[in-house]
Amino acid sequence: MSLDIRDIADMDRRSVLHPFTQLKDFATGKTGDPTIVTGGKGIRIQDAKGNQLIDAFAGLYCVNIGYGRDEVAEAISRQAYQLAYYHSYAAHTTEELARLSDRLVRMAPGKMSKVFYGMSGSDANETQAKLVWYYNNLRGKPGKKKIISRERGYHGCSVMSGSMTGMSFYHDHMDLPMGLIKHTGAPHHYWGAEPGETELQFSARRAQELEDLILREGPDTVGAFIGEPVLGTGGITPPPEGYWAAIQAVLRKHDVLLIADEVVTGFGRTGAMFGSIQYGMEPDLITVAKGLTSAYVPLSAAIVGEKVYQVMEEAADRIGSFSHGYTYSGHPIGAACANAVLDIVEREDLPGNARITGEYFQAELRKAFAQMPIVGEVRGVGLMGAVEFVADREKKTRFDAGLKVGARISAAARARGLIARAMPHGDILGFAPPLVVTREEVDQIVGLAAEAAREVMDELAGETALA
């Protein structure tokens, strides 16, 4: 017997611990009922009340191929009927896992060698931290353990990945970050540049700040630097001109590994198959998840570069087996799903659509928002974009946080049937639609978002008049 909407909502409220939810407000009903999602097709989802919502954030940047792709469901079903599960310990494998791993090594940027699997971007970055420590222990440099991340970088919310994340609300009341993680400045020219400083000059200064940090800590103690090619949750911020070239020069100088966190940017979102390709990055380790399966099932991967892997292999006779793994590493259903998703990504050239339709999307965002008096910056690349709202665009003055401008605009968009995300670290409306989005759908997304912004802008004007 199926439950009605009220029963499902009550059951959920009693039993589910929801991420990033004000627990007391939800428990008491102050924030209303949970949204019960019942289906999806293309760029839209449907809730239990029959409402259709344009998902302009692809879930959490992840449903790249769109909702409701039958061939992926069929691949999952075939694998479940053939072999739902076996582990990958002690050299066990499946055809789908071998095919997927070979595919990722060939398609990834840099000189990659092997792939280790998990279930989420967070656990994949935990693996990356262990690999950095393992690599340096094996090559006789046990002091090189610190990992440098960036303010506003997002790398997960488990113990080490949450420490790498450069946002205080992931740390507060949870005893993070761990001491081995250090943070350097965010690559955001709009907020971080000094008066008159060009993007190239700003990038050079950020690289110098990184080098100064490495020198203060001691180069013999710093093992790796982790960064997203484009900041995601930290504000959807593409790097300024010359940034990655300057950063990589510092890393090479001090024998520091580069971990490219491609959880958001991997598999086409920026307009290239990987963000690293777009920005000339040559990573030693690559983290992928989200778009790997388009979130149809959980799967993540740590792609290991040849330089790191060779040290591991050469030490094997001396130290024995590689002692890291999860029950679900290389899960057969996850591998089958990923292969089906990547077939679609390649056959339909979704990176190409992200580039071409993305250019249109970026232009339409600028056309709709750039001249609004409450907009400080419109930014993005490919099919990821953000609009940042400010109280005074000339002085770059932020709104009072209590006004919750970004959240209000997001809510006004939701009321119009559009899911766009209120981002942290400012009043920011973020977009990351599925990579199958069309120009016509872009027009709908931008039009609804602009209507929402104008509504809140008018409210703010009225509130100011009443003050």
C-alpha positions in Angstrom: 0.0 0.0 0.0 1.5 3.3 -1.0 1.6 6.3 1.4 0.0 9.6 0.7 2.0 12.9 0.6 1.2 13.8 4.2 2.3 10.4 5.5 5.6 10.6 3.5 6.3 14.1 4.8 5.6 13.1 8.4 7.7 10.0 8.2 10.6 12.0 6.7 10.4 14.6 9.4 10.5 12.0 12.1 13.4 9.9 10.7 15.7 11.6 8.1 18.7 13.7 9.1 18.9 16.0 6.2 22.2 17.6 5.1 22.4 21.4 5.3 19.0 21.8 6.9 18.2 24.0 9.9 17.2 21.0 12.1 14.9 22.7 14.6 13.0 24.7 11.9 12.5 21.5 9.9 11.5 19.4 12.9 8.9 21.9 14.0 7.6 22.5 10.5 8.7 26.2 10.4 10.3 25.6 7.0 7.4 23.7 5.7 7.3 20.1 4.3 10.1 18.4 2.5 9.9 18.5 -1.3 9.0 14.9 -2.3 10.7 14.4 -5.7 8.9 11.7 -7.7 10.4 11.9 -11.2 12.5 13.7 -13.8 13.0 14.0 -17.5 15.6 16.1 -19.3 16.4 19.2 -17.3 13.2 19.0 -15.2 12.1 17.2 -12.0 8.6 16.7 -10.7 7.4 16.7 -7.1 4.6 14.7 -5.5 2.2 17.7 -5.9 2.6 17.5 -9.7 4.8 20.6 -10.0 7.4 20.7 -12.7 10.7 22.4 -11.8 13.5 23.4 -14.1 16.6 22.1 -12.4 19.2 24.7 -13.3 21.7 23.1 -10.9 21.6 19.5 -12.2 21.0 18.2 -8.7 24.3 19.2 -7.2 26.2 19.9 -10.4 25.9 16.2 -11.2 23.0 15.1 -13.5 25.0 16.1 -16.6 23.1 13.8 -19.1 19.7 14.9 -17.7 17.1 12.9 -15.9 15.3 9.8 -17.2 17.8 8.4 -19.7 16.5 4.9 -20.3 19.7 3.4 -21.6 21.5 4.1 -18.3 18.7 2.5 -16.4 18.9 -0.5 -18.7 22.7 -0.8 -18.2 22.2 -0.7 -14.4 19.5 -3.4 -14.7 21.5 -5.7 -17.0 24.5 -5.6 -14.6 22.2 -6.2 -11.6 20.7 -9.3 -13.2 24.1 -10.6 -14.3 26.1 -9.8 -11.2 24.9 -7.2 -8.6 28.1 -7.2 -6.6 31.5 -8.6 -6.1 34.5 -6.8 -4.5 37.7 -5.7 -6.3 40.1 -6.9 -3.5 43.0 -9.3 -4.3 42.8 -8.6 -8.1 39.1 -9.4 -8.7 37.4 -7.5 -11.4 34.5 -7.4 -13.9 34.4 -6.5 -17.6 32.7 -3.2 -16.9 35.3 -2.2 -14.3 38.2 -3.0 -16.6 36.7 -1.1 -19.5 35.9 1.9 -17.4 39.3 2.1 -15.8 41.1 1.8 -19.2 38.7 4.5 -20.5 39.4 6.9 -17.7 43.2 6.5 -17.9 43.1 7.2 -21.7 40.7 10.2 -21.5 42.1 12.0 -18.4 44.6 14.8 -18.7 48.2 14.4 -17.7 50.1 11.1 -17.5 47.7 8.8 -15.7 48.2 5.2 -14.8 45.6 3.6 -12.5 42.1 4.3 -11.0 40.9 3.6 -7.5 37.2 3.7 -6.8 35.0 5.0 -4.0 31.4 6.2 -3.6 31.7 10.0 -3.3 33.9 13.0 -4.0 34.6 13.2 -0.3 35.9 9.7 0.0 37.9 10.1 -3.2 39.7 13.1 -1.7 40.3 11.1 1.5 42.0 8.6 -0.7 44.1 11.3 -2.4 45.4 12.5 1.0 46.4 8.9 1.9 48.1 8.5 -1.5 50.1 11.7 -0.9 51.3 10.4 2.4 52.0 6.9 1.1 53.9 8.2 -1.9 56.2 10.4 0.2 56.7 7.7 2.8 57.7 5.2 0.1 60.2 7.5 -1.5 61.9 8.3 1.8 60.4 11.8 2.4 58.1 11.1 5.4 57.9 14.8 6.4 56.1 15.8 3.2 52.6 15.4 4.6 50.9 18.8 4.6 48.3 19.5 1.9 47.6 23.1 0.8 44.1 24.0 -0.2 42.5 27.4 -0.9 40.0 29.6 0.9 36.6 29.0 -0.7 37.8 25.7 -2.2 35.3 22.8 -1.8 36.7 19.2 -1.6 34.1 17.4 0.5 32.9 17.2 4.1 34.5 14.1 5.6 37.4 14.5 8.0 40.3 15.2 5.7 38.3 16.3 2.7 36.3 18.6 5.0 39.6 20.0 6.3 40.7 20.7 2.7 37.5 22.6 2.1 38.2 26.2 2.7 34.8 27.3 4.2 34.5 27.8 8.0 30.9 26.5 8.2 32.2 23.1 7.2 34.6 23.2 10.2 32.6 24.9 12.9 31.7 22.7 15.9 33.3 19.7 14.2 36.9 20.1 15.2 38.1 20.8 11.7 40.4 21.5 9.9 43.0 19.0 10.8 46.5 20.4 11.4 48.1 18.9 8.2 45.8 21.0 6.0 46.8 24.6 5.3 44.9 27.2 3.3 46.0 29.9 0.9 44.1 32.7 -0.9 41.1 32.3 -3.2 41.6 32.9 -6.9 38.8 35.5 -7.1 40.0 38.7 -8.8 36.7 40.6 -8.2 37.1 40.5 -4.4 40.7 39.7 -3.9 42.5 42.1 -6.2 44.2 45.3 -5.0 43.2 48.6 -6.6 44.4 48.7 -10.3 45.7 45.1 -10.2 45.3 43.2 -13.4 44.3 39.5 -13.5 47.9 38.5 -14.4 49.3 40.6 -11.5 46.7 39.1 -9.1 47.6 35.6 -10.3 51.3 36.3 -9.8 50.6 37.6 -6.2 48.5 34.5 -5.4 51.3 32.3 -6.6 53.8 34.3 -4.5 51.6 33.9 -1.5 51.5 30.2 -2.1 55.3 30.0 -2.3 55.7 32.1 0.8 53.4 29.7 2.7 55.4 26.7 1.4 58.6 28.4 2.6 57.2 29.2 6.0 56.0 25.7 6.5 59.1 24.2 5.0 59.2 22.6 1.5 60.2 19.3 3.1 56.8 19.3 5.0 54.5 20.1 2.1 53.3 17.1 0.0 50.5 18.4 -2.2 48.3 21.3 -3.4 44.6 20.6 -4.2 42.4 22.8 -6.3 39.3 22.8 -8.4 40.0 24.0 -12.0 37.0 26.4 -11.4 35.8 27.1 -7.8 32.5 25.4 -7.4 30.6 25.8 -4.1 33.0 28.6 -3.2 31.1 30.8 -5.7 31.4 29.3 -9.2 34.5 31.3 -10.0 36.8 30.7 -13.0 40.5 31.3 -12.4 42.0 34.7 -13.4 44.3 34.9 -16.3 47.6 33.2 -15.8 46.6 31.6 -12.5 47.3 27.9 -13.1 50.5 28.5 -14.9 51.9 30.6 -12.0 50.7 28.1 -9.4 52.1 25.1 -11.2 55.5 26.7 -11.5 55.6 27.1 -7.7 54.6 23.4 -7.2 57.2 22.1 -9.5 59.9 24.2 -7.9 59.2 22.7 -4.5 58.4 19.1 -5.4 54.7 19.4 -4.4 52.1 17.2 -6.1 49.1 18.7 -7.8 45.7 17.2 -7.1 43.0 18.4 -9.6 39.6 18.1 -8.0 37.5 17.6 -11.1 34.4 16.4 -9.2 32.4 19.3 -10.7 34.4 20.2 -13.8 35.0 16.6 -15.0 33.2 15.2 -18.1 32.4 18.4 -19.9 30.9 21.1 -17.7 33.5 23.8 -18.6 33.3 23.0 -22.3 36.3 20.7 -22.3 36.2 17.1 -21.2 38.1 18.1 -18.0 38.7 21.5 -16.6 42.4 20.7 -16.3 42.6 20.6 -20.1 40.9 23.9 -20.4 43.3 25.6 -18.1 46.6 23.9 -19.0 46.8 21.9 -15.7 49.1 18.9 -15.5 47.9 17.1 -12.4 49.6 14.2 -10.6 46.3 13.0 -9.1 42.7 13.6 -10.3 39.5 13.3 -8.3 36.2 12.6 -10.2 32.7 11.7 -9.1 29.3 13.5 -9.9 29.4 13.5 -13.7 31.1 10.1 -13.8 27.7 8.4 -13.4 25.6 11.6 -13.8 24.6 10.7 -10.2 22.4 7.8 -11.4 24.3 5.7 -8.9 27.1 6.7 -6.4 30.6 6.3 -7.8 33.9 8.2 -7.4 37.4 7.7 -8.6 40.9 8.8 -7.7 42.9 8.7 -10.9 46.6 8.1 -10.1 49.4 9.6 -12.2 52.3 7.6 -13.5 54.8 9.4 -11.3 53.0 8.5 -8.1 52.0 5.0 -9.2 55.6 4.0 -10.2 56.8 4.7 -6.7 54.0 2.5 -5.3 54.8 -0.4 -7.6 58.5 -0.2 -7.1 58.0 -0.4 -3.3 55.7 -3.4 -3.4 58.3 -6.1 -3.0 59.5 -4.3 0.1 56.2 -3.4 1.8 53.7 -5.9 0.5 50.1 -5.2 -0.6 48.5 -1.8 -1.1 46.4 -1.6 2.1 43.5 0.7 1.2 40.1 -0.1 -0.1 36.3 -0.1 0.5 33.7 -2.9 0.4 32.2 -1.1 -2.6 35.4 -0.1 -4.5 34.8 -0.7 -8.2 31.2 -1.8 -7.6 29.9 -3.6 -10.8 26.7 -1.6 -11.0 28.5 1.7 -10.6 31.0 0.7 -13.3 28.3 -0.3 -15.7 26.4 2.9 -15.1 29.5 5.0 -15.7 30.3 3.3 -19.0 26.7 4.0 -20.2 26.9 7.6 -19.1 30.3 8.2 -20.7 28.9 6.6 -23.9 26.3 9.4 -23.9 28.8 12.1 -23.0 31.0 11.1 -25.9 28.3 10.2 -28.5 26.3 13.4 -27.9 29.5 15.5 -27.4 28.2 17.1 -24.2 31.5 19.0 -23.7 30.8 20.5 -27.1 27.3 21.5 -26.1 28.6 22.9 -22.8 31.0 25.0 -24.9 28.7 26.2 -27.6 25.4 26.5 -25.6 27.5 27.6 -22.7 28.8 30.6 -24.7 25.1 31.6 -25.3 24.3 31.0 -21.7 27.1 33.2 -20.5 26.1 36.0 -23.0 22.5 35.8 -21.9 23.4 36.0 -18.2 25.5 39.1 -18.8 22.7 40.6 -21.0 20.0 40.0 -18.3 22.0 40.9 -15.2 25.1 42.9 -15.8 23.4 46.3 -15.8 21.2 45.7 -12.7 22.2 48.1 -10.0 22.4 45.4 -7.4 24.7 43.1 -9.5 28.4 43.3 -8.8 29.7 40.5 -11.1 28.4 38.0 -13.6 30.9 35.2 -14.1 31.2 31.7 -15.4 32.5 29.3 -18.0 30.7 26.7 -20.1 27.5 25.6 -18.3 28.4 26.9 -14.9 27.7 30.5 -14.0 27.0 32.9 -11.1 25.5 36.3 -10.5 26.8 38.1 -7.4 24.6 40.8 -5.8 25.9 43.8 -3.9 24.4 46.8 -2.2 26.7 49.3 -4.0 28.3 48.1 -7.3 30.6 51.1 -7.5 32.0 50.7 -4.0 31.7 46.9 -4.0 29.7 47.0 -0.8 28.0 43.8 0.3 24.4 43.6 1.5 23.9 43.1 5.1 23.9 39.4 5.6 20.6 39.6 7.5 18.8 40.7 4.4 19.5 37.2 2.9 19.4 38.7 -0.6 20.8 35.6 -2.4 18.4 33.2 -0.6 15.5 35.5 -1.4 16.2 35.6 -5.1 16.7 31.8 -5.1 13.3 31.4 -3.3 11.6 33.8 -5.8 13.1 31.7 -8.7 11.8 28.5 -7.0 8.3 30.1 -6.8 8.5 30.5 -10.6 9.5 26.8 -11.1 13.2 27.3 -11.4 15.9 25.7 -9.1 18.9 28.0 -8.9 21.2 27.8 -5.9 21.9 30.4 -3.3 25.7 30.1 -2.9 27.7 30.7 0.3 30.2 33.5 0.8 28.0 36.2 -0.4 24.7 36.9 -2.1 25.3 34.7 -5.1 22.8 32.9 -7.4 24.5 29.9 -9.0 23.7 27.9 -12.1 24.9 24.6 -13.4 22.2 23.1 -15.7 22.4 19.6 -17.2 24.8 19.5 -20.1 21.9 18.6 -22.5 20.3 22.0 -22.0 19.2 23.8 -25.2 19.3 27.5 -26.1 15.5 27.6 -25.7 15.8 26.2 -22.2 18.7 28.7 -21.5 16.2 31.5 -22.4 13.7 30.1 -19.9 16.3 29.7 -17.1 17.7 33.2 -17.5 14.3 34.8 -18.0 12.9 33.3 -14.8 16.0 34.1 -12.8 16.0 37.7 -14.0 12.3 38.1 -13.0 13.1 36.7 -9.5 16.0 39.2 -9.2 13.8 42.1 -10.2 11.1 41.1 -7.7 13.6 41.1 -4.8 15.3 44.3 -6.1 11.9 46.0 -5.9 11.3 44.6 -2.4 14.7 46.0 -1.3 13.8 49.4 -2.7 10.6 49.4 -0.8 12.3 48.3 2.4 14.8 51.1 2.0 12.0 53.7 1.5 10.3 52.5 4.7 13.5 52.5 6.8 
